């Protein structure tokens, strides 16, 4: 895709799952991928595979995110992908410190990415931010108070960032992929809480499909989805992303 080629794309949570799949797909299409995550060895391996740049980074630490973004240079695209769901627990059984850690990554991590990337994008009059969202942003699921609350916050951040940055030529949108065959789904299945944990493995889409959707949203198709979540759980979304139908 011509609108991917030559772009500098920062991907948080890039060491595995959706982040790693997106890095491979975008690199094959000619993007320079900047890989950010806490897992240094996994990042180094992926950077060698993709020709990208590995920058170890904890997204819950704003100073670390700001330094990572500065090292990346002029960032064309930011994929706010880093996220946690573990430990899954009902409110009455939840650990406050663990619950807060999910907020630090899922909400503050997205805010930190926006705060570090938007000034440069707005000054240049161009840029795209894709926040990885979830159907949990608008749903209530037992045992997922932390995940539902944080994904709802991410959707609000997407809306506010779009309102503030659209006039400067920056596009901000969300991507709600549905359930994806990653380690996170294994954690969900192990919890045994709520219907999502009971889904068979073949009900989850491959992480590569999400990477393909990200590539499509980087182009003109993404304009339609500014300030909202693009969903891969709809016939329209699958068709736009060039994926098999539901």
C-alpha positions in Angstrom: 0.0 0.0 0.0 1.5 3.3 -1.1 0.2 5.2 1.9 2.1 2.8 4.2 5.4 2.8 2.3 8.1 5.1 3.9 6.0 6.0 6.9 7.5 6.0 10.4 5.1 4.0 12.6 5.4 3.7 16.4 3.7 0.6 17.8 3.4 0.2 21.6 3.0 -3.3 23.0 4.9 -4.4 20.0 6.7 -7.5 21.4 3.8 -9.9 20.8 0.2 -10.4 19.7 -1.5 -7.6 17.7 1.5 -5.3 18.0 4.0 -7.8 16.6 1.6 -8.9 13.8 1.1 -5.2 12.8 4.8 -4.6 12.8 5.4 -7.5 10.4 2.6 -6.5 8.0 3.5 -2.8 8.0 7.2 -3.5 7.5 6.4 -5.8 4.6 4.5 -2.9 3.0 7.5 -0.6 3.4 6.9 1.2 6.7 9.7 1.9 9.2 8.4 0.4 12.4 9.5 1.7 15.8 8.8 -1.1 18.3 8.1 -0.1 21.9 7.5 -2.6 24.7 9.0 -3.8 28.0 10.3 -7.1 26.6 13.7 -6.2 25.4 14.7 -9.6 24.0 11.5 -10.1 22.1 11.8 -6.5 20.7 15.3 -7.1 19.5 14.3 -10.3 17.7 11.3 -8.6 16.0 13.5 -5.5 15.1 15.9 -7.8 13.3 13.1 -9.6 11.5 11.3 -6.4 10.4 14.3 -4.0 10.0 12.6 -1.8 12.5 13.9 0.0 15.6 13.5 -1.4 19.0 13.1 1.0 21.9 12.3 -0.6 25.3 9.6 1.5 26.9 7.0 1.2 29.7 4.0 3.2 28.5 2.9 3.9 32.0 6.0 6.1 32.4 5.5 9.4 30.5 9.2 10.3 30.5 10.0 7.0 28.9 7.3 7.5 26.3 8.4 11.0 25.5 12.0 9.8 25.1 10.9 6.9 22.9 8.9 9.3 20.7 11.8 11.7 20.4 14.2 8.9 19.4 11.7 7.8 16.8 11.9 11.2 15.0 9.1 12.6 12.9 6.3 10.0 13.7 3.7 9.6 10.9 1.6 7.0 12.7 1.1 6.0 16.3 -0.5 2.7 17.2 -1.5 2.8 20.9 -1.7 -1.0 21.3 -0.2 -1.8 24.7 -2.8 -3.2 27.0 -3.5 -5.5 30.0 -6.5 -7.6 31.1 -4.9 -9.8 33.7 -5.8 -10.3 36.5 -9.4 -10.9 35.7 -11.5 -10.8 38.8 -14.9 -9.8 40.1 -15.0 -6.4 41.8 -15.3 -8.0 45.3 -12.2 -10.2 44.6 -10.1 -7.6 42.8 -6.7 -6.4 44.0 -6.7 -2.6 44.1 -3.0 -2.4 43.1 -3.4 -4.7 40.2 -6.6 -2.9 39.1 -4.6 0.4 39.2 -1.8 -1.1 37.1 -4.3 -1.8 34.3 -5.3 1.8 34.5 -1.7 2.9 34.3 -1.1 0.9 31.1 -4.5 0.9 29.3 -5.5 4.5 30.0 -2.4 6.5 31.0 -0.4 4.6 28.4 -2.7 5.8 25.6 -2.8 9.4 27.1 1.1 9.4 27.3 1.3 8.3 23.6 -1.1 11.0 22.6 0.6 13.7 24.7 4.0 12.8 23.3 3.0 12.4 19.6 0.3 15.0 19.0 2.4 18.2 19.3 4.7 17.2 16.5 2.0 15.8 14.3 -0.1 19.0 14.7 2.9 21.2 14.0 3.6 19.3 10.8 -0.1 19.3 9.9 -0.3 15.5 9.4 -0.4 12.3 11.3 -2.6 9.3 12.2 -3.2 7.8 15.7 -5.0 4.5 16.0 -6.0 3.5 19.5 -6.7 -0.2 19.9 -10.1 -0.4 21.5 -12.6 -3.1 22.3 -16.2 -3.9 22.4 -15.7 -3.8 26.2 -15.7 0.0 25.8 -19.4 0.0 25.5 -20.3 -3.3 27.3 -20.4 -4.6 30.9 -18.7 -8.0 31.3 -18.4 -9.8 34.6 -14.9 -9.9 35.9 -13.7 -7.2 33.5 -14.4 -4.0 35.5 -10.8 -2.9 34.9 -10.9 -3.7 31.2 -14.3 -2.3 30.4 -13.6 0.9 32.4 -10.3 1.5 30.7 -11.4 0.8 27.2 -14.4 3.2 27.7 -11.8 5.8 28.8 -9.7 5.1 25.6 -12.8 5.6 23.5 -13.3 9.0 25.2 -9.7 9.9 24.6 -10.1 9.0 20.9 -13.1 11.4 20.7 -11.5 14.2 22.5 -8.2 13.9 20.7 -10.0 14.0 17.3 -11.9 17.1 18.3 -8.7 18.8 19.4 -6.4 17.7 16.5 -8.6 17.3 13.5 -8.4 21.0 12.6 -4.6 20.6 12.5 -4.8 17.8 10.0 -4.3 14.9 12.4 -6.5 11.9 12.3 -7.3 10.0 15.5 -9.5 6.9 15.5 -10.0 3.6 17.4 -9.9 0.0 16.2 -12.1 -2.5 17.9 -11.0 -5.9 16.6 -13.2 -8.3 18.6 -11.6 -11.4 20.1 -8.2 -12.1 18.8 -6.1 -15.3 19.0 -3.4 -14.0 21.3 -2.0 -14.7 24.8 -4.6 -12.4 26.2 -7.3 -14.8 25.0 -5.5 -17.6 26.8 -5.7 -15.6 30.0 -9.4 -14.9 29.5 -10.1 -18.6 28.9 -8.2 -19.6 32.0 -10.3 -17.2 34.1 -13.5 -19.1 33.4 -15.4 -15.8 34.0 -18.1 -14.5 31.7 -19.1 -15.9 28.3 -16.0 -14.7 26.4 -13.9 -17.2 28.4 -16.1 -20.0 27.0 -15.5 -19.2 23.4 -13.7 -21.9 21.3 -10.3 -21.0 20.1 -11.4 -21.0 16.5 -13.9 -18.2 17.2 -11.0 -15.7 17.6 -9.6 -13.9 14.6 -5.9 -14.1 13.7 -3.7 -11.1 14.9 -2.7 -10.7 11.3 -6.2 -9.6 10.4 -5.9 -6.7 12.9 -2.6 -5.7 11.4 -4.2 -5.7 7.9 -7.0 -3.4 9.3 -4.4 -1.1 10.7 -2.7 -0.8 7.3 -6.1 0.0 5.7 -7.0 2.7 8.3 -3.6 4.4 7.6 -5.0 5.2 4.2 -8.0 7.2 3.0 -10.5 4.7 4.4 -9.5 5.9 7.9 -10.9 9.4 7.3 -14.5 8.1 7.8 -13.6 6.7 11.3 -12.1 9.8 12.9 -13.2 10.2 16.5 -14.8 6.8 16.6 -14.1 3.0 16.8 -13.8 1.0 13.6 -15.1 -2.5 14.3 -14.0 -5.8 12.7 -17.1 -7.4 14.1 -19.3 -6.0 11.4 -19.8 -7.0 7.8 -18.9 -3.5 6.7 -15.7 -3.5 8.7 -14.5 -6.8 7.4 -15.2 -5.7 3.8 -13.3 -2.4 4.2 -10.3 -4.2 5.7 -10.3 -6.7 2.9 -10.9 -9.6 5.3 -13.1 -12.8 5.0 -16.8 -12.0 5.7 -18.5 -12.9 8.9 
